[in-house]
Amino acid sequence: MNLFIFLAAFVLAAATAAINEVRQPSNRPGRFLSLPNAQKCANRPKQFFYRGHNYFFSGHVPELSGRKVDWLDGRNVCREYCMDLVSIETQEENNMIFRLIQQNDVPYIWTSGRLCDFKGCENRPDLEPKSVLGWFWSANREKMAPTNRSPNGWNYNPWSSTGHKKQRQPDNAEFDINGTTESCLSILNNVYNDGIAWHDVACYHEKPIVCEDSEELLNYVAATNPGIRL
């Protein structure tokens, strides 16, 4: 595949993913996933490291400190740095993020977790019931383990056992309040006296973020900026 075709396919894939994945309030229509900024990628914050990926917490980056963003804006902030919202795929990685939250008294963060409830997810028996089988990591498009059991290799279930409706997460609680689906995954810090745990949350809420290296975006910037050091 030549470079022009690769770039065209990349941009089309990014736009299509954003249109499908993001359901935002009607006062903010037409938002898309951002392409990376080569200079920001080369100088991205590298606060901690795990299995070949760099990470940073927005609260520890001067230009982002104190800023809260909705889920899509969170992805786009990360993507400018050749990163994406954190995808938590091992118990060790989850423990690392939980320690970050605990040690810095962070009330909540966004992850890249997303419910597959948009166009393309219909009539998929493998995703039903959605609340159990319909979650995936949007940063790398990997499907999550069923929400009603511990993931393979874990000795606990990271989803909270309670929430607004006093039932196990995900509970889509906000839908009963204002008709908004809780389609994005946040980690909350003892909001429901449940310790640090995963919760489904409506994507328009604003939170700080943890960003993780995106191999896809790093490869894209490397291919389009010969000689760049990432």
N, C-alpha and C positions, 0 to 999 in steps of 0.2 A: 504494500500500500504506500503510495507516495505521500509526501508531507501535506500537500494541499487537501487530498482526500481525507487524510487523518484529521486535520484541523476542522474541516467541514463536518465530519462525523462527530467529532468531539463537541463542537458548539451545538449541533442539532440535538445530541443526546442530553446535554446539560439543560437546554431549553425545554425539551420534552419532559424530562424528569421533574423540573420545577413546576410546570403546568399541571402535571398529574399529581405530584405529591403534596402540593401546598394548597390548602383551603383557608384563605385569610378573610377577615372582615371585608365587606363590600367597599369600605372607604379606602382600601389599599389594593386595588386590582392590578393585574398585569405585571406582577413582580417575577423576576427570573433569577436563576442561579448565576452568581458572578464568576467570571473567569479570573485566574490568579494574576497578581501583579509581580512581575519578575524581580523587581528590586526588593519588595517586601518578602518574597520567598527566600531570597538570598540572605536576608537579614532577619528572618523570623525568630521570635523568641524561642529559646530551647531551654526550658526550665527544668524538665525532668525527662527521663528516657526509659523506654521499655520495649524490648524485643524489636529493636531496629527503628522505632518511631520516637520522634520528639513530641513533647506536649507543652502546652502552657495554659495557665489559668488567667483569665482576663483581669481579675482583680489584682494581679501582680505585674501587669503591664501598664506603665504610666499613662499611655495614651488611651487605654481602655478601662482603667481603674474607675470603679463607680458607675460604669455604664451597664445598663440592662437592655436586652434586645429580645424580640420575639424569636421563634424557632428558625424561621427562614433567614432573618437578618443575622442570627447567630451563625448559621452555616456560611453566609456570605462574608462575614467578618473573618472567619477561619479560612475560607477559600482564597481570599486575597493573599494569604501567607502560604499557599500551597498546602493547606491543612483542611480539616473538616471537623465538625463536632465529634466528640469522642465516641467511639464504638467499643463497648465493653464485652469482650469475648472470652475472657478467662476469669477465674475467681481471683487470681493474683492481681490482674489489672483492676478488677472491681475493688479489691481491698486497697489498692494504691489510691484510687479516686476517693474512696470513703475516708481514708486517712487525710487526704488533702482537705476535704470538707470539714472533718472533725477538728483538725489542728488549726484551721483558719476561721473556724466558726462561720462557715458559709451556709446561708439558709437554704440554698437550692442552686442547681445548675441545669442547663440543657445538655442532653446527649443527642446523638444522631438517630436515636430510636424513633421509628415511625410505624403507624398502623397502615396496613395496605387496604385502605377503604376508598380509593380513588379509581378513576377509569383504568381498566386493565385488570382490576382485582375482582371483577364480578364473575360469578359462576365458576369459582375455583374451589372444588371440594377440599383441596389440600390446605386451604386457608380458613376452613370453617370448623368450629365456630371462630369468628374473627377475633374475639377477645382472648382466645387461647392460642390459636395458630396463625394469626394474621399480622404478627409484629416482625419487623426486620430492621437492620442497621442501614440507614439511607446512605451513609458515607461509602460503604463498600457493597451494598445491596445483598448482604448476607442475611439469611433468615434466622430469627431468634428461636431459642428453644420454647416449647409450649410454656405459657405463663403459669400454669397450674402445677408445675413441678420444678425441681432443681435442674439446671442445665447439666449436661454430661460433664463429669469431672469436678463438679461443684458439690460441696457438702451443705449448701443452704440455697433457698430460693430468694433471690434479691428483691423480688416484688413484695411490697408491703402487705401485711395481713389486715390492714385497715385503711380507712380514708374518710372522706366526707360522708359516705353512706354507711360507714362502720362495717365494711366488708372488704374482702381481699381484693387487691388491685390486680389488673385494671378493672375499674368499675364504671367508667364513662359517666361520672356523677354530674358533670356540668350540663350534659344533654337534658337532664330532667329539670334543670334550673332555667336555661335560656336557649335550649336547642342546639348548642354547640358541642360537637363531638370532641372528646378528649383523644386526639390522634397522635400526640407527641409524648415522648418519654423524658421525664425529668427525674432527677434524684433530689429528694427533699430531706432536710435535716430536722427530724423530730417534729415536723409540723403537726402530726396527729399523735404525738407521744408514742411514736413507733420507731424511734431511732432513725438512722440514716437508711433510706430504702427507696426503691423505684416506685414511681407513680405515673399513671397516664394523666396528662394535663392538656387542656386546650392550647393549640399552637400559638395563639395570639398573646399569651401572657409573656411578660418580659423578665428575663433572668440573666445573670452572668453566665459565662460559658467556659468550657474546657475544650481546647482545640488539640487535634492529633494530626501528625503528618499524613498526607494523602499521597500514596505512591502514584496514583493516576495523575494527580496534578503536578507532582514533582517531575514525573517523566515527561509530561506535556511541556513544562517550562524548560526542561533540559533540552528537549528536541527542538524548541523554537528559539532558544538563546544559546547558540554554541559557545562553549567556553565558560559558561556561568558556573559558579561554585555554590552548590546548595547544601 
